[in-house]
Amino acid sequence: MNTALTIAGSDSGGGAGIQADIKTMTMNGVYAMSAITALTAQNTTGVRGIREVEPEFLKLQIDAVFEDIFPDSVKIGMVSSAELIDVIASRLKFYKAKNIVLDPVMVATSGSELIKTDALSTLTELLFPLATVITPNIPEAEIISGMSVNEKEDMIKIAKKISETYNSAVLLKGGHNVSEANDLLYANGAYQWFCAARIDNPNTHGTGCTLSSAIASNLAKGFALGESIKMAKEYISGALGANLDIGKGSGPLCHSFDLNSRFGKTAKQ
């Protein structure tokens, strides 16, 4: 069985972070493992508190995974401090990790900031060059590039700049556009659009985590980057289209929308 490691924060509400990653990886057919960067106290309405793990303990988690079950892909999510970023970069280089999907999580769906200001430069300096693909949304890409997106052509310019600066493929997510959910992949000097209809669902907590984890799962199974993104887009459309509605704020996706076995059935009423 193919394997995938998520290095990210924990979401006590279960909709994002390692909880969303593990659900997504499981549903996409890989064995999921995790190294937790931080504990968060949060739910669908917002983040109430963050407690980072110690850098040495993060190192122990990563080492424990790689020394026993070497992951076929690695997804990196919320990493809020420069010290933790340094640990991740050094261990991934040490183990020559492959198929690294970096989701540069900066702000939660609820609006809470999830990365310290001084950590951003360390993130771009140490982790971006290691990534197979970086998956920023438009606000994140604007911060990273120092440019702004006002129209479709701007997405190409920003993705090109980030890709060429850090020598990595970039999937610029267009979900923050008003009328469409089209994502742009820029890799090796060429770009490709992945188009999808916008799904009328206000419950979008954890969409970025879910998409990046689905991409990592597909890369782990041996699919090329473009096909991995295409399949991940189809999965997230299904998870959104299932219209799960729980919580008082921006709720989570239905990661198990395609779960069809006797173990997933509810009791007869």
HELIX and SHEET records of a PDB file:
HELIX    1   1 GLY A   17  MET A   27  1                                  11    
HELIX    2   2 PRO A   55  ASP A   68  1                                  14    
HELIX    3   3 ALA A   82  TYR A   95  1                                  14    
HELIX    4   4 THR A  117  THR A  122  1                                   6    
HELIX    5   5 LEU A  123  LEU A  127  3                                   5    
HELIX    6   6 PHE A  128  LEU A  130  5                                   3    
HELIX    7   7 ILE A  138  SER A  145  1                                   8    
HELIX    8   8 LYS A  152  TYR A  166  1                                  15    
HELIX    9   9 THR A  207  ALA A  220  1                                  14    
HELIX   10  10 LEU A  225  GLY A  241  1                                  17    
HELIX   11  11 ARG A  262  GLY A  264  5                                   3    
SHEET    1   A 9 GLY A  46  GLU A  52  0                                        
SHEET    2   A 9 TYR A  31  ASN A  43 -1                                        
SHEET    3   A 9 THR A   3  ASP A  11  1                                        
SHEET    4   A 9 SER A  73  ILE A  76  1                                        
SHEET    5   A 9 ILE A 100  LEU A 102  1                                        
SHEET    6   A 9 VAL A 133  ILE A 134  1                                        
SHEET    7   A 9 ALA A 169  LEU A 172  1                                        
SHEET    8   A 9 ASP A 183  ALA A 187 -1                                        
SHEET    9   A 9 ALA A 190  PHE A 194 -1                                        
END                                                                             
